[in-house]
Amino acid sequence: MSGPNQRDADGDGGGITGTGSVTTALLTGSATANVALTGSNTVSTLGNFTVSGGSLTLVDNSNLSLTNTISGTNLFIEVAPLDTIAVGTGATAASLSAPRVSLLLSPTD
């Protein structure tokens, strides 16, 4: 799934899983079950993403900004070695809402 500006991922009545790739400047969406995007993803900004009945897992291969509201049972967000995770950008704040939030910067070899 790719798009130059924005991709809206909606799990119609369920979750979203995939080991393919998501390439976009802005990823938003919602689901009622687990969301696991663990492939070769290049997402610049994750914003307004709600998982009402499960966890959100995003593995990203680039610098990643988190904006607006991101919520789920658990949030697990990982970026590649030497990349960064920015929580909020400029005037756009971020709200991470989950009992457990994990932000992981992959170690370098």
C-alpha positions as CSV (number, residue, x, y, z in Angstrom):
1,M,0.0,0.0,0.0
2,S,1.6,3.3,-1.0
3,G,0.6,6.9,-1.6
4,P,2.5,10.1,-1.8
5,N,0.5,12.1,0.8
6,Q,-1.9,10.0,3.0
7,R,-3.1,6.5,3.4
8,D,-6.1,5.8,5.5
9,A,-6.1,2.2,6.7
10,D,-9.4,1.0,8.0
11,G,-10.1,-2.5,9.3
12,D,-13.7,-2.9,8.3
13,G,-15.0,-4.9,11.3
14,G,-11.6,-6.4,12.2
15,G,-7.9,-5.9,12.3
16,I,-5.2,-5.1,9.8
17,T,-2.1,-7.3,9.4
18,G,0.6,-7.5,6.8
19,T,4.2,-8.2,6.2
20,G,4.2,-6.3,2.9
21,S,5.1,-2.6,2.8
22,V,3.3,0.7,3.5
23,T,4.9,3.8,2.0
24,T,3.3,7.1,2.7
25,A,3.9,10.5,4.2
26,L,0.9,10.2,6.6
27,L,-0.8,7.0,7.9
28,T,-4.1,7.3,9.7
29,G,-6.8,4.7,10.4
30,S,-8.9,2.7,12.7
31,A,-9.6,-1.0,13.5
32,T,-11.6,-3.0,16.0
33,A,-8.9,-5.7,16.4
34,N,-5.1,-5.9,16.3
35,V,-3.1,-3.9,13.7
36,A,0.3,-5.4,12.9
37,L,2.3,-3.7,10.1
38,T,5.6,-5.4,10.4
39,G,6.9,-5.4,6.8
40,S,9.3,-3.0,5.1
41,N,7.4,0.2,5.9
42,T,8.4,3.8,5.2
43,V,5.9,6.0,7.0
44,S,6.9,9.7,7.7
45,T,4.0,10.5,10.1
46,L,1.6,8.3,12.1
47,G,-1.4,10.3,13.2
48,N,-5.1,9.8,14.3
49,F,-4.9,6.0,14.5
50,T,-7.3,4.1,16.9
51,V,-7.4,0.4,17.6
52,S,-10.4,0.0,19.8
53,G,-10.1,-3.8,20.4
54,G,-6.5,-4.6,20.2
55,S,-2.9,-3.5,19.8
56,L,-1.1,-1.4,17.3
57,T,2.3,-2.6,16.0
58,L,4.3,-0.6,13.5
59,V,7.8,-1.4,12.3
60,D,9.1,1.5,10.3
61,N,12.3,1.9,8.2
62,S,12.6,5.7,8.4
63,N,12.4,8.7,10.8
64,L,8.9,8.7,12.2
65,S,6.7,11.5,13.7
66,L,3.8,10.7,15.9
67,T,1.0,13.3,15.9
68,N,-2.6,13.7,17.0
69,T,-4.2,10.8,18.9
70,I,-2.8,7.2,18.6
71,S,-4.6,4.7,20.8
72,G,-4.9,0.9,21.4
73,T,-4.7,-1.8,24.0
74,N,-0.9,-1.7,23.5
75,L,1.2,0.5,21.3
76,F,4.5,-0.9,19.9
77,I,6.4,1.3,17.5
78,E,9.9,0.5,16.2
79,V,12.2,2.4,13.8
80,A,15.3,1.2,12.0
81,P,18.8,1.8,13.4
82,L,20.0,5.5,13.3
83,D,16.4,6.7,12.7
84,T,14.3,8.7,15.2
85,I,10.9,8.8,16.7
86,A,9.5,12.4,17.2
87,V,6.5,12.6,19.5
88,G,4.6,15.7,18.3
89,T,5.9,18.0,15.5
90,G,5.8,21.8,15.6
91,A,2.4,22.9,16.6
92,T,0.8,19.4,16.3
93,A,0.9,17.6,19.6
94,A,0.7,13.9,20.1
95,S,-1.4,11.9,22.5
96,L,-0.4,8.2,23.0
97,S,-3.1,6.4,24.9
98,A,-2.6,2.8,26.0
99,P,-1.9,0.9,29.2
100,R,1.4,0.0,27.6
101,V,3.4,2.1,25.2
102,S,6.7,0.9,23.7
103,L,8.9,3.1,21.5
104,L,11.9,1.2,20.2
105,L,15.0,2.5,18.4
106,S,16.6,-0.6,16.9
107,P,20.2,-1.1,17.9
108,T,23.0,-0.8,15.4
109,D,25.2,-3.8,14.7
